[in-house]
Amino acid sequence: KNEVEQSPQNLTAQEGEFITINCSYSVGISALHWLQQHPGGGIVSLFMLSSGKKKHGRLIATINIQEKHSSLHITASHPRDSAVYICRGTSYGKLTFGQGTILTVHP
Amino acid sequence: EPEVTQTPSHQVTQMGQEVILRCVPISNHLYFYWYRQILGQKVEFLVSFYNNEISEKSEIFDDQFSVERPDGSNFTLKIRSTKLEDSAMYFCASRLNLAGGYTDTQYFGPGTRLTVL
């Protein structure tokens, strides 16, 4: 069993829909990162969370430390949001990645 | 805006050859990382580097791999004798270390695609 599990693995949406990607982890972590990997392969850090909630534009990330769960939400999705979204746990230098969620937003 | 750069963007090599992948982190950053992603698989952590030494490394980072910061600006990953299974995209990242922990943002380079024939 992976220490960091994401769901769903694949997600298809219509433009404008509200999207949620979930990440559950079974190890203790000091921080959780959400990353976006573009179709060309480039990786961008979206959020780093150790508690609570963060918002940036149409993206919102939340984390519940007790439940070992984080969610990434995209409001008013757009085709340019199509990418792989990856959550990554950090625990005293050890970095554990989820397998990624492939998001496709159709116009 | 400052960014992490990597060269080359694509490296093709023969099995058994040595390769050096180069990264220029953001200039005031203090922590440096290498990751790899085999095609179709998830990103994997290789190594972190701070204060001119390795901080952490994964089980993937065996004796065939080494890292160096030769001149204060470049951060290199060397694979001594490449294997077919080393074919992957290799990403470099750096972070500032504001908080003194592991929680601030890492900035990723665009990656080097390594193909071992």
Backbone of each chain as ProteinMPNN parsed JSONL, in Angstrom:
{"seq_chain_A": "KNEVEQSPQNLTAQEGEFITINCSYSVGISALHWLQQHPGGGIVSLFMLSSGKKKHGRLIATINIQEKHSSLHITASHPRDSAVYICRGTSYGKLTFGQGTILTVHP", "coords_chain_A": {"N_chain_A": [[0.858, -1.187, 0.0], [0.562, 2.184, -0.89], [2.136, 4.936, 0.765], [1.184, 7.442, 0.399], [-1.793, 8.229, -0.965], [-3.758, 8.991, -3.739], [-6.892, 10.195, -4.966], [-9.428, 10.876, -7.401], [-7.757, 8.632, -9.762], [-7.947, 9.315, -12.38], [-9.609, 12.039, -13.842], [-12.245, 13.584, -15.397], [-13.668, 16.538, -16.602], [-16.127, 19.066, -17.329], [-15.713, 22.313, -18.663], [-15.872, 24.873, -16.28], [-16.845, 23.388, -14.171], [-16.746, 22.418, -10.693], [-13.994, 21.079, -9.071], [-12.595, 18.388, -7.233], [-9.79, 16.958, -5.793], [-8.409, 14.325, -4.006], [-6.244, 13.464, -1.271], [-4.75, 11.097, 0.706], [-2.835, 10.112, 3.498], [-0.646, 7.823, 5.103], [1.403, 8.091, 6.795], [3.225, 9.968, 9.303], [3.503, 13.401, 8.737], [5.266, 16.475, 8.159], [4.618, 18.443, 6.457], [2.526, 19.04, 3.622], [2.546, 18.993, 0.162], [1.067, 20.303, -2.778], [1.427, 19.67, -6.145], [1.695, 20.604, -9.571], [1.813, 19.064, -12.635], [2.629, 19.746, -15.853], [1.443, 18.947, -19.209], [3.744, 18.87, -20.808], [5.646, 18.061, -19.02], [6.822, 19.723, -17.098], [7.073, 20.804, -13.688], [5.226, 22.407, -11.183], [5.085, 24.006, -8.083], [2.187, 24.221, -6.181], [0.87, 24.539, -3.671], [1.918, 24.616, -0.258], [1.211, 22.999, 2.676], [0.72, 22.907, 6.15], [-1.242, 23.016, 7.946], [-4.791, 23.686, 8.134], [-6.076, 25.8, 5.622], [-5.487, 26.954, 2.294], [-5.593, 29.456, -0.237], [-5.417, 30.24, -3.648], [-6.089, 32.203, -6.163], [-8.209, 30.45, -8.276], [-7.784, 28.111, -7.004], [-7.937, 26.011, -4.193], [-6.647, 24.665, -1.258], [-6.858, 22.239, 1.258], [-6.187, 20.854, 4.49], [-6.454, 18.185, 6.787], [-5.122, 17.38, 9.62], [-5.565, 15.527, 11.658], [-7.157, 13.61, 10.428], [-5.478, 12.844, 8.454], [-5.579, 13.767, 5.777], [-5.924, 15.494, 2.724], [-7.24, 17.941, 0.495], [-7.526, 19.165, -2.822], [-9.022, 21.764, -4.435], [-10.573, 22.986, -7.363], [-12.079, 25.755, -8.551], [-14.557, 26.768, -10.941], [-13.476, 25.411, -13.305], [-11.101, 25.19, -16.004], [-10.039, 24.52, -19.372], [-7.241, 24.917, -19.447], [-6.47, 24.075, -16.985], [-5.982, 21.449, -17.195], [-3.945, 18.847, -16.372], [-1.493, 16.918, -14.55], [-2.004, 16.34, -11.192], [-0.291, 16.316, -8.211], [0.187, 15.049, -4.983], [2.367, 15.455, -2.229], [4.052, 14.242, 0.526], [5.982, 15.429, 3.247], [8.363, 14.4, 5.494], [10.5, 14.996, 7.843], [12.605, 15.269, 5.999], [12.235, 13.061, 4.378], [10.629, 12.383, 1.41], [7.547, 11.698, 0.072], [5.651, 10.678, -2.59], [2.402, 10.962, -4.051], [0.587, 9.077, -6.529], [-0.41, 10.66, -8.451], [-3.002, 12.547, -10.065], [-4.746, 12.55, -12.986], [-6.043, 15.162, -14.635], [-8.473, 16.195, -16.861], [-9.916, 18.77, -18.523], [-12.63, 19.596, -20.368], [-13.616, 21.81, -23.02]], "CA_chain_A": [[0.0, 0.0, 0.0], [1.325, 3.426, -0.933], [2.006, 5.78, 1.946], [0.389, 8.599, -0.025], [-2.763, 7.76, -1.953], [-4.594, 10.038, -4.321], [-8.081, 9.761, -5.702], [-9.35, 9.719, -8.295], [-6.535, 8.6, -10.579], [-8.29, 10.059, -13.589], [-10.782, 12.881, -13.637], [-12.636, 14.357, -16.577], [-14.675, 17.528, -16.228], [-16.493, 20.091, -18.302], [-15.3, 23.659, -18.267], [-16.761, 25.523, -15.324], [-17.182, 22.52, -13.043], [-15.953, 22.442, -9.46], [-13.232, 19.836, -9.062], [-11.917, 18.031, -5.986], [-8.83, 15.862, -5.823], [-8.146, 13.969, -2.617], [-4.954, 12.856, -0.942], [-4.704, 10.529, 2.054], [-1.502, 9.623, 3.784], [-0.634, 6.916, 6.254], [2.594, 8.369, 7.598], [3.258, 11.298, 9.873], [4.199, 14.345, 7.873], [5.376, 17.837, 8.674], [3.992, 19.334, 5.484], [2.027, 18.391, 2.417], [2.62, 19.877, -1.002], [0.365, 19.989, -4.017], [2.22, 20.023, -7.311], [1.013, 20.474, -10.862], [2.738, 18.692, -13.711], [2.02, 20.088, -17.132], [1.601, 17.891, -20.215], [5.136, 18.836, -21.265], [6.488, 17.471, -17.979], [7.262, 20.667, -16.086], [6.401, 20.705, -12.388], [5.053, 23.672, -10.478], [4.52, 23.89, -6.736], [0.969, 25.009, -6.023], [0.662, 24.87, -2.258], [2.51, 23.876, 0.834], [0.281, 23.081, 3.803], [0.944, 22.126, 7.357], [-2.524, 23.01, 8.654], [-5.799, 24.61, 7.667], [-6.53, 25.994, 4.255], [-4.846, 28.033, 1.537], [-6.304, 29.776, -1.476], [-4.664, 31.042, -4.62], [-6.93, 32.286, -7.357], [-9.307, 29.482, -8.293], [-7.329, 26.898, -6.332], [-8.036, 25.988, -2.729], [-6.134, 23.423, -0.685], [-7.156, 22.075, 2.68], [-5.585, 19.678, 5.108], [-6.944, 17.8, 8.109], [-3.992, 16.62, 10.154], [-6.066, 14.386, 12.447], [-7.656, 12.575, 9.53], [-4.413, 12.57, 7.483], [-6.251, 13.918, 4.498], [-5.876, 16.819, 2.119], [-7.981, 18.074, -0.755], [-7.261, 20.288, -3.714], [-10.243, 22.13, -5.145], [-10.472, 23.972, -8.437], [-13.389, 26.325, -8.861], [-14.698, 27.257, -12.319], [-12.352, 24.795, -14.028], [-10.833, 25.664, -17.359], [-9.161, 23.556, -20.07], [-5.823, 25.092, -19.126], [-6.187, 23.38, -15.726], [-5.673, 20.056, -17.514], [-2.582, 18.547, -15.941], [-1.438, 15.91, -13.488], [-1.881, 16.972, -9.878], [0.444, 15.373, -7.372], [0.424, 15.456, -3.606], [3.641, 14.957, -1.73], [4.23, 14.428, 1.956], [7.352, 15.642, 3.704], [8.525, 13.999, 6.882], [11.895, 15.066, 8.261], [13.497, 15.066, 4.866], [11.78, 12.011, 3.476], [9.574, 12.906, 0.549], [6.756, 10.592, -0.467], [4.749, 11.205, -3.603], [1.256, 10.23, -4.552], [0.762, 8.606, -7.905], [-0.893, 11.689, -9.371], [-4.363, 12.535, -10.609], [-4.768, 13.143, -14.322], [-7.25, 15.967, -14.812], [-8.752, 16.701, -18.205], [-11.084, 19.657, -18.537], [-13.073, 19.814, -21.749], [-14.335, 23.081, -23.226]], "C_chain_A": [[0.893, 1.236, 0.0], [1.101, 4.225, 0.334], [1.196, 7.031, 1.646], [-0.501, 8.137, -1.169], [-3.613, 8.914, -2.443], [-5.828, 9.421, -4.961], [-8.808, 10.987, -6.234], [-8.014, 9.709, -9.044], [-6.73, 9.37, -11.872], [-9.569, 10.826, -13.341], [-11.03, 13.693, -14.894], [-13.755, 15.295, -16.18], [-14.99, 18.424, -17.416], [-16.07, 21.449, -17.749], [-16.341, 24.277, -17.345], [-17.093, 24.684, -14.107], [-16.237, 22.738, -11.873], [-15.295, 21.075, -9.317], [-12.599, 19.633, -7.696], [-11.019, 16.834, -6.228], [-8.418, 15.601, -4.38], [-6.797, 13.282, -2.451], [-5.02, 12.371, 0.498], [-3.319, 9.968, 2.287], [-1.508, 8.82, 5.074], [0.569, 7.14, 7.148], [2.476, 9.746, 8.229], [4.035, 12.228, 8.974], [4.288, 15.702, 8.555], [4.752, 18.84, 7.714], [3.51, 18.514, 4.3], [2.046, 19.418, 1.295], [1.685, 19.375, -2.087], [1.191, 20.538, -5.17], [1.361, 19.846, -8.559], [2.058, 20.143, -11.911], [2.034, 18.886, -15.034], [2.238, 18.967, -18.14], [3.026, 17.784, -20.753], [6.102, 18.294, -20.236], [6.889, 18.407, -16.873], [6.427, 20.597, -14.835], [6.387, 22.072, -11.721], [4.508, 23.372, -9.088], [3.299, 24.789, -6.634], [0.816, 25.493, -4.586], [1.574, 24.03, -1.392], [1.619, 24.087, 2.042], [0.834, 22.319, 4.983], [-0.304, 22.113, 8.23], [-3.493, 23.898, 7.891], [-6.039, 24.614, 6.172], [-5.722, 27.109, 3.61], [-5.594, 28.222, 0.233], [-5.397, 30.597, -2.365], [-5.46, 31.052, -5.905], [-8.088, 31.316, -7.257], [-8.953, 28.18, -7.563], [-7.428, 27.059, -4.822], [-7.492, 24.644, -2.269], [-6.433, 23.402, 0.8], [-6.432, 20.844, 3.201], [-6.193, 19.464, 6.474], [-5.898, 16.86, 8.698], [-4.468, 15.375, 10.902], [-6.497, 13.243, 11.543], [-6.622, 12.182, 8.479], [-4.974, 12.64, 6.069], [-6.132, 15.36, 4.024], [-6.696, 16.806, 0.841], [-7.505, 19.299, -1.515], [-8.54, 20.537, -4.496], [-9.915, 23.143, -6.234], [-11.876, 24.47, -8.729], [-13.383, 26.833, -10.308], [-13.569, 26.731, -13.207], [-12.32, 25.244, -15.485], [-9.951, 24.638, -18.052], [-7.682, 23.717, -19.742], [-5.443, 24.494, -17.766], [-5.822, 21.917, -15.975], [-4.199, 19.793, -17.253], [-2.655, 17.34, -15.013], [-1.201, 16.651, -12.174], [-1.341, 15.926, -8.905], [0.485, 15.905, -5.955], [1.669, 14.764, -3.092], [3.756, 15.265, -0.255], [5.701, 14.581, 2.292], [7.429, 15.278, 5.174], [10.0, 13.942, 7.202], [12.846, 14.685, 7.129], [13.072, 13.973, 3.922], [10.57, 12.536, 2.706], [8.853, 11.739, -0.094], [5.689, 11.165, -1.371], [3.532, 10.316, -3.779], [1.464, 9.905, -6.015], [0.26, 9.614, -8.926], [-2.324, 11.472, -9.799], [-4.328, 13.25, -11.95], [-6.098, 13.855, -14.511], [-7.341, 16.435, -16.252], [-10.022, 17.519, -18.14], [-11.42, 19.957, -19.99], [-13.802, 21.144, -21.87], [-15.825, 22.849, -23.414]], "O_chain_A": [[1.846, 1.334, 0.773], [0.014, 4.201, 0.911], [0.589, 7.612, 2.545], [-0.013, 7.707, -2.214], [-4.12, 9.712, -1.654], [-5.808, 8.283, -5.431], [-8.806, 12.033, -5.585], [-7.24, 10.663, -8.965], [-5.804, 9.993, -12.391], [-10.498, 10.324, -12.707], [-10.148, 14.395, -15.388], [-14.692, 14.89, -15.492], [-14.22, 18.521, -18.371], [-16.073, 21.687, -16.541], [-17.542, 24.208, -17.607], [-17.575, 25.215, -13.106], [-15.098, 23.175, -12.035], [-15.956, 20.042, -9.429], [-12.125, 20.583, -7.073], [-11.439, 15.826, -6.797], [-8.118, 16.528, -3.628], [-6.289, 12.621, -3.357], [-5.312, 13.149, 1.406], [-2.702, 9.412, 1.377], [-2.266, 9.098, 6.003], [0.734, 6.449, 8.153], [1.72, 10.593, 7.751], [5.115, 11.877, 8.498], [3.478, 16.028, 9.423], [4.401, 19.952, 8.108], [4.028, 17.433, 4.021], [1.617, 20.559, 1.464], [1.533, 18.169, -2.286], [1.598, 21.7, -5.174], [0.429, 19.043, -8.586], [3.057, 20.847, -12.059], [0.995, 18.285, -15.307], [3.119, 18.128, -17.953], [3.46, 16.692, -21.119], [7.274, 18.085, -20.548], [7.268, 17.948, -15.795], [5.22, 20.362, -14.895], [7.387, 22.79, -11.698], [3.579, 22.578, -8.936], [3.363, 25.974, -6.96], [0.655, 26.685, -4.323], [1.948, 22.908, -1.734], [1.304, 25.223, 2.395], [1.357, 21.215, 4.833], [-0.416, 21.3, 9.148], [-3.084, 24.752, 7.105], [-6.185, 23.566, 5.544], [-5.324, 28.073, 4.265], [-6.153, 27.28, -0.327], [-4.708, 31.513, -1.917], [-5.51, 30.065, -6.639], [-8.854, 31.341, -6.294], [-9.763, 27.253, -7.524], [-7.058, 28.087, -4.256], [-7.839, 23.605, -2.83], [-6.284, 24.402, 1.502], [-6.111, 19.921, 2.451], [-6.423, 20.41, 7.228], [-5.808, 15.693, 8.317], [-3.864, 14.307, 10.8], [-6.247, 12.073, 11.831], [-6.87, 11.271, 7.688], [-4.857, 11.701, 5.281], [-6.225, 16.307, 4.806], [-6.826, 15.772, 0.187], [-7.135, 20.319, -0.934], [-9.073, 19.633, -5.14], [-9.089, 24.036, -6.047], [-12.754, 23.696, -9.11], [-12.354, 27.265, -10.828], [-12.807, 27.505, -13.784], [-13.327, 25.612, -16.091], [-9.183, 23.946, -17.384], [-6.942, 22.734, -19.761], [-4.264, 24.41, -17.425], [-5.397, 21.223, -15.052], [-3.323, 20.433, -17.835], [-3.731, 16.815, -14.731], [-0.302, 17.486, -12.072], [-1.862, 14.816, -8.796], [0.783, 17.08, -5.739], [1.979, 13.635, -3.473], [3.581, 16.408, 0.168], [6.558, 13.936, 1.688], [6.662, 15.781, 5.995], [10.678, 12.966, 6.88], [13.762, 13.881, 7.303], [13.506, 13.953, 2.77], [9.62, 13.061, 3.287], [9.475, 10.89, -0.731], [4.916, 12.033, -0.967], [3.611, 9.092, -3.673], [2.396, 10.395, -6.654], [0.477, 9.449, -10.126], [-2.796, 10.338, -9.882], [-3.93, 14.412, -12.037], [-7.152, 13.221, -14.542], [-6.393, 17.005, -16.793], [-11.076, 17.02, -17.747], [-10.605, 20.496, -20.738], [-14.512, 21.562, -20.956], [-16.58, 23.804, -23.598]]}, "seq_chain_B": "EPEVTQTPSHQVTQMGQEVILRCVPISNHLYFYWYRQILGQKVEFLVSFYNNEISEKSEIFDDQFSVERPDGSNFTLKIRSTKLEDSAMYFCASRLNLAGGYTDTQYFGPGTRLTVL", "coords_chain_B": {"N_chain_B": [[11.153, 37.009, -12.885], [12.985, 34.921, -10.709], [14.282, 31.686, -11.66], [14.664, 28.114, -11.7], [17.058, 26.518, -13.638], [17.828, 23.976, -16.055], [20.181, 21.909, -17.71], [21.318, 19.46, -20.091], [18.26, 19.828, -22.043], [17.478, 17.482, -23.137], [19.083, 14.41, -23.058], [20.853, 11.952, -24.672], [22.254, 8.802, -24.32], [24.657, 6.109, -24.351], [24.283, 2.882, -22.899], [26.096, 2.264, -19.957], [27.712, 4.461, -20.145], [28.901, 7.521, -18.657], [26.934, 10.16, -17.337], [26.317, 13.624, -16.842], [24.106, 15.673, -15.318], [22.951, 18.937, -15.305], [22.15, 21.68, -13.183], [20.986, 24.895, -12.395], [20.313, 26.361, -9.558], [17.993, 28.667, -7.935], [19.417, 31.733, -6.994], [19.792, 32.556, -4.227], [18.996, 30.398, -2.799], [19.132, 27.594, -0.549], [18.761, 24.892, -0.14], [18.839, 21.946, -2.076], [17.616, 19.718, -4.586], [17.208, 16.552, -6.197], [15.034, 14.842, -8.36], [13.387, 12.082, -9.952], [11.467, 10.941, -12.748], [10.2, 8.239, -14.109], [8.913, 7.375, -17.267], [5.462, 7.555, -17.33], [5.217, 6.893, -14.695], [5.19, 7.677, -11.136], [6.567, 10.672, -9.65], [9.77, 10.483, -8.17], [11.749, 10.806, -5.282], [15.184, 11.549, -5.16], [17.538, 12.722, -3.916], [18.572, 15.059, -1.39], [20.295, 18.142, -0.688], [22.434, 20.076, 1.238], [24.337, 22.695, 2.532], [26.686, 21.903, 1.313], [26.668, 19.141, 1.48], [25.138, 15.868, 1.331], [21.847, 15.7, 2.481], [19.627, 13.99, 2.722], [18.862, 10.846, 1.242], [17.352, 8.66, -1.139], [16.51, 5.159, -1.51], [16.926, 4.683, -4.134], [19.065, 6.174, -4.865], [21.899, 5.089, -5.338], [25.324, 3.83, -5.312], [25.987, 4.471, -7.878], [25.188, 6.985, -8.355], [25.925, 10.443, -7.895], [26.196, 13.674, -6.364], [26.983, 17.138, -6.732], [28.139, 20.388, -5.909], [29.773, 22.3, -7.602], [30.721, 24.936, -7.957], [29.355, 26.902, -6.548], [27.204, 27.861, -7.952], [26.215, 26.017, -9.844], [24.531, 22.843, -9.686], [25.005, 19.536, -9.72], [24.084, 16.323, -11.041], [25.463, 13.213, -11.214], [25.603, 10.284, -13.066], [27.214, 7.367, -12.941], [27.615, 4.984, -14.52], [25.529, 4.401, -16.804], [22.327, 2.773, -16.885], [19.783, 0.969, -18.663], [17.409, 1.307, -17.295], [17.702, 3.729, -16.111], [16.67, 5.63, -17.702], [14.685, 8.398, -17.814], [12.821, 11.315, -16.741], [14.564, 13.867, -15.243], [14.376, 15.939, -12.535], [15.404, 18.96, -11.091], [15.329, 20.812, -8.064], [14.975, 23.692, -5.927], [15.081, 25.349, -2.725], [14.485, 28.05, -0.388], [14.64, 27.902, 2.408], [13.397, 29.345, 4.569], [12.054, 28.882, 6.971], [13.558, 27.183, 8.391], [12.937, 24.577, 8.373], [11.203, 21.988, 6.705], [9.277, 23.081, 5.157], [8.889, 25.181, 3.338], [8.391, 26.523, -0.002], [9.363, 24.575, -2.792], [11.128, 25.152, -5.762], [10.885, 24.116, -9.017], [12.969, 22.949, -11.653], [12.85, 22.744, -15.298], [13.37, 20.182, -16.077], [15.371, 17.403, -17.246], [15.403, 15.245, -19.877], [16.451, 12.042, -19.875], [17.694, 9.613, -21.948], [18.583, 6.336, -22.208], [20.322, 4.217, -24.234]], "CA_chain_B": [[11.116, 36.159, -11.695], [14.069, 33.921, -10.777], [13.824, 30.335, -11.921], [15.663, 27.045, -11.735], [17.294, 26.084, -15.009], [18.505, 22.687, -16.183], [20.738, 21.587, -19.019], [20.559, 19.787, -21.294], [16.851, 19.482, -21.921], [17.384, 16.072, -23.5], [20.386, 13.771, -23.169], [20.804, 10.565, -25.119], [23.549, 8.206, -24.032], [24.749, 4.65, -24.451], [24.379, 2.157, -21.633], [27.465, 2.163, -19.457], [28.385, 5.756, -20.182], [28.647, 8.453, -17.57], [26.261, 11.403, -17.698], [26.215, 14.671, -15.824], [22.96, 16.557, -15.519], [23.291, 20.204, -14.656], [21.055, 22.499, -12.674], [21.355, 26.149, -11.744], [19.206, 26.724, -8.658], [17.784, 30.092, -7.681], [20.732, 32.086, -6.458], [19.895, 32.662, -2.776], [18.442, 29.206, -2.175], [20.117, 26.875, 0.244], [18.519, 23.454, -0.226], [18.759, 21.52, -3.468], [17.013, 18.397, -4.68], [17.022, 15.873, -7.468], [13.94, 13.888, -8.457], [13.265, 11.522, -11.286], [10.157, 10.41, -13.092], [10.188, 7.307, -15.229], [7.733, 7.635, -18.096], [4.226, 6.906, -16.911], [5.234, 6.577, -13.272], [5.148, 8.862, -10.294], [7.825, 11.338, -9.339], [10.494, 9.841, -7.065], [12.81, 11.594, -4.666], [16.512, 10.947, -5.202], [18.516, 13.221, -2.95], [18.575, 16.473, -1.022], [21.681, 18.602, -0.509], [22.462, 21.327, 1.99], [25.618, 23.006, 3.154], [27.719, 21.131, 0.604], [26.638, 17.705, 1.697], [23.843, 15.234, 1.173], [21.023, 15.667, 3.693], [18.822, 12.767, 2.678], [18.827, 10.199, -0.064], [16.443, 7.536, -1.198], [17.149, 3.883, -1.845], [17.29, 4.719, -5.556], [20.343, 6.906, -4.975], [22.949, 4.159, -4.927], [26.697, 4.274, -5.567], [26.119, 4.945, -9.252], [24.787, 8.385, -8.396], [26.585, 11.389, -7.005], [25.816, 15.063, -6.579], [28.06, 18.058, -6.44], [27.893, 21.806, -6.164], [31.207, 22.548, -7.837], [31.192, 26.319, -8.047], [28.467, 27.842, -5.871], [25.985, 28.163, -8.711], [25.706, 24.799, -10.443], [24.265, 21.679, -8.844], [25.034, 18.497, -10.742], [23.808, 14.921, -10.738], [26.258, 12.368, -12.081], [25.321, 8.848, -13.07], [28.535, 6.879, -13.364], [27.534, 3.97, -15.567], [24.074, 4.402, -16.967], [21.603, 1.554, -17.228], [18.564, 1.258, -19.416], [16.35, 1.736, -16.379], [17.916, 5.124, -15.69], [15.926, 6.514, -18.607], [13.643, 9.087, -17.042], [12.96, 12.766, -16.654], [15.209, 14.226, -13.986], [14.037, 17.301, -12.128], [16.124, 19.615, -10.018], [14.522, 21.803, -7.356], [15.688, 24.377, -4.848], [14.247, 26.15, -1.83], [15.231, 29.056, 0.352], [14.778, 27.509, 3.819], [13.063, 30.456, 5.46], [11.533, 28.469, 8.276], [14.497, 26.284, 9.049], [12.427, 23.202, 8.352], [11.003, 21.408, 5.387], [7.917, 23.462, 4.808], [8.675, 26.231, 2.352], [8.154, 26.055, -1.367], [10.446, 24.198, -3.688], [10.974, 25.61, -7.137], [11.379, 23.051, -9.879], [13.466, 23.204, -13.0], [12.015, 22.17, -16.361], [13.678, 18.767, -16.252], [16.228, 16.855, -18.308], [14.97, 13.898, -20.268], [17.6, 11.166, -20.136], [17.377, 8.382, -22.672], [19.726, 5.432, -22.242], [20.1, 3.229, -25.304]], "C_chain_B": [[12.229, 35.113, -11.801], [13.507, 32.529, -10.994], [14.998, 29.376, -11.881], [15.834, 26.633, -13.196], [18.044, 24.761, -15.006], [19.011, 22.523, -17.606], [21.359, 20.201, -18.99], [19.078, 19.478, -21.08], [16.636, 18.007, -22.256], [18.793, 15.529, -23.705], [20.165, 12.32, -23.591], [22.187, 9.973, -24.905], [23.487, 6.701, -24.226], [24.861, 4.051, -23.061], [25.851, 2.029, -21.222], [28.23, 3.472, -19.457], [28.03, 6.58, -18.947], [27.885, 9.662, -18.109], [26.278, 12.366, -16.513], [25.058, 15.57, -16.205], [23.188, 17.809, -14.681], [22.046, 21.001, -14.293], [21.668, 23.798, -12.142], [20.176, 26.551, -10.871], [19.039, 28.242, -8.57], [18.882, 30.564, -6.728], [20.807, 32.159, -4.934], [19.318, 31.445, -2.053], [19.543, 28.351, -1.564], [19.965, 25.354, 0.188], [18.303, 23.072, -1.688], [18.339, 20.054, -3.521], [17.138, 17.868, -6.102], [15.885, 14.874, -7.325], [14.028, 13.234, -9.829], [11.835, 11.023, -11.488], [10.318, 9.529, -14.322], [8.866, 7.476, -15.958], [6.526, 6.839, -17.608], [4.148, 6.578, -15.44], [5.26, 7.854, -12.439], [6.547, 9.433, -10.072], [8.455, 10.656, -8.122], [11.605, 10.755, -6.573], [14.131, 10.839, -4.779], [17.37, 11.408, -4.028], [18.242, 14.677, -2.617], [19.973, 16.857, -0.556], [21.645, 19.943, 0.179], [23.841, 21.502, 2.581], [26.723, 22.1, 2.622], [27.78, 19.665, 0.981], [25.218, 17.178, 1.54], [23.12, 15.225, 2.512], [20.258, 14.362, 3.801], [18.998, 12.151, 1.301], [17.908, 9.006, 0.007], [17.22, 6.271, -1.551], [17.529, 3.807, -3.323], [18.7, 5.275, -5.718], [21.464, 6.013, -4.478], [24.317, 4.701, -5.346], [26.925, 4.756, -7.001], [25.823, 6.438, -9.379], [25.689, 9.219, -7.49], [26.102, 12.79, -7.342], [26.962, 15.954, -6.139], [27.574, 19.471, -6.68], [29.286, 22.403, -6.379], [31.641, 23.998, -7.695], [30.257, 27.328, -7.406], [27.25, 28.25, -6.67], [25.389, 26.912, -9.332], [25.492, 23.712, -9.389], [24.117, 20.517, -9.816], [24.659, 17.134, -10.175], [24.606, 14.096, -11.73], [25.772, 10.932, -11.939], [26.539, 8.194, -13.706], [28.479, 5.934, -14.54], [26.058, 3.708, -15.806], [23.547, 3.028, -17.358], [20.344, 1.944, -17.981], [17.476, 1.838, -18.511], [16.583, 3.111, -15.773], [17.2, 6.105, -16.612], [14.731, 7.094, -17.865], [13.79, 10.576, -17.274], [13.543, 13.065, -15.275], [14.939, 15.704, -13.698], [14.952, 17.739, -10.991], [15.166, 20.593, -9.349], [15.386, 22.482, -6.305], [14.688, 25.095, -3.961], [15.13, 27.001, -0.942], [15.557, 28.617, 1.765], [14.554, 28.681, 4.761], [12.805, 29.983, 6.877], [12.5, 27.573, 9.027], [14.024, 24.858, 9.08], [12.254, 22.738, 6.933], [9.735, 21.926, 4.749], [7.815, 24.554, 3.748], [8.79, 25.696, 0.929], [9.438, 25.662, -2.069], [10.117, 24.692, -5.093], [11.652, 24.593, -8.045], [11.95, 23.604, -11.18], [12.6, 22.496, -14.024], [12.285, 20.696, -16.622], [14.651, 18.501, -17.384], [15.723, 15.46, -18.619], [16.204, 13.089, -20.626], [17.102, 9.907, -20.814], [18.644, 7.544, -22.751], [19.429, 4.328, -23.253], [20.934, 1.985, -25.092]], "O_chain_B": [[12.403, 34.491, -12.849], [12.394, 32.225, -10.566], [16.158, 29.768, -12.009], [14.849, 26.426, -13.904], [18.796, 24.46, -14.079], [18.367, 22.938, -18.571], [21.885, 19.795, -17.953], [18.697, 18.928, -20.047], [15.728, 17.365, -21.728], [19.595, 16.113, -24.433], [19.41, 11.574, -22.969], [23.187, 10.588, -25.274], [22.412, 6.102, -24.261], [25.459, 4.641, -22.162], [26.72, 1.727, -22.04], [29.286, 3.577, -18.833], [27.009, 6.362, -18.294], [28.162, 10.131, -19.213], [26.257, 11.961, -15.351], [25.039, 16.154, -17.288], [23.566, 17.74, -13.512], [21.039, 20.989, -15.001], [22.731, 23.79, -11.52], [19.158, 27.025, -11.375], [19.867, 28.996, -9.082], [19.227, 29.869, -5.772], [21.86, 31.829, -4.389], [19.17, 31.461, -0.831], [20.699, 28.376, -1.986], [20.921, 24.619, 0.437], [17.655, 23.801, -2.439], [18.658, 19.262, -2.634], [17.168, 18.626, -7.071], [15.777, 14.161, -6.327], [14.658, 13.76, -10.746], [11.109, 10.729, -10.538], [10.544, 10.016, -15.43], [7.826, 7.693, -15.336], [6.572, 5.614, -17.492], [3.14, 6.049, -14.971], [5.34, 8.962, -12.971], [7.558, 8.763, -10.281], [7.762, 10.3, -7.169], [12.305, 11.391, -7.361], [14.19, 9.636, -4.524], [17.864, 10.595, -3.247], [17.745, 15.435, -3.45], [20.738, 16.014, -0.089], [20.918, 20.845, -0.236], [24.438, 20.546, 3.076], [27.568, 21.604, 3.367], [28.816, 19.017, 0.824], [24.241, 17.923, 1.605], [23.669, 14.814, 3.534], [20.249, 13.715, 4.848], [19.25, 12.85, 0.32], [17.707, 8.414, 1.067], [18.414, 6.31, -1.847], [18.347, 2.977, -3.72], [19.433, 4.873, -6.622], [21.928, 6.152, -3.346], [24.452, 5.875, -5.691], [27.946, 5.378, -7.295], [26.165, 7.07, -10.379], [26.153, 8.75, -6.451], [25.657, 13.059, -8.458], [27.786, 15.587, -5.302], [26.72, 19.722, -7.53], [29.894, 22.941, -5.454], [32.792, 24.272, -7.355], [30.361, 28.519, -7.701], [26.354, 28.91, -6.144], [24.168, 26.758, -9.345], [26.166, 23.666, -8.361], [23.205, 20.511, -10.644], [24.884, 16.837, -9.001], [24.452, 14.252, -12.942], [25.56, 10.436, -10.832], [26.853, 8.443, -14.87], [29.254, 6.092, -15.484], [25.425, 2.91, -15.114], [24.204, 2.246, -18.045], [19.902, 3.092, -17.941], [16.728, 2.733, -18.905], [15.754, 3.603, -15.008], [17.138, 7.298, -16.314], [13.88, 6.364, -17.358], [14.738, 11.04, -17.907], [13.053, 12.562, -14.264], [15.235, 16.583, -14.507], [15.23, 16.981, -10.062], [14.282, 21.141, -10.007], [16.39, 21.933, -5.852], [13.58, 25.413, -4.392], [16.318, 26.74, -0.758], [16.635, 28.923, 2.275], [15.379, 28.98, 5.623], [13.263, 30.583, 7.849], [12.267, 27.246, 10.191], [14.631, 24.012, 9.736], [13.061, 23.056, 6.059], [9.172, 21.266, 3.877], [6.705, 24.829, 3.291], [9.227, 24.568, 0.699], [10.464, 26.333, -1.951], [8.969, 24.648, -5.536], [12.823, 24.257, -7.871], [11.466, 24.598, -11.722], [11.709, 21.728, -13.66], [11.511, 20.034, -17.314], [14.744, 19.264, -18.346], [15.627, 14.606, -17.738], [16.918, 13.417, -21.574], [16.205, 9.225, -20.317], [19.657, 7.986, -23.293], [18.435, 3.61, -23.148], [20.87, 1.055, -25.897]]}, "name": "protein", "num_of_chains": 2, "seq": "KNEVEQSPQNLTAQEGEFITINCSYSVGISALHWLQQHPGGGIVSLFMLSSGKKKHGRLIATINIQEKHSSLHITASHPRDSAVYICRGTSYGKLTFGQGTILTVHPEPEVTQTPSHQVTQMGQEVILRCVPISNHLYFYWYRQILGQKVEFLVSFYNNEISEKSEIFDDQFSVERPDGSNFTLKIRSTKLEDSAMYFCASRLNLAGGYTDTQYFGPGTRLTVL"}
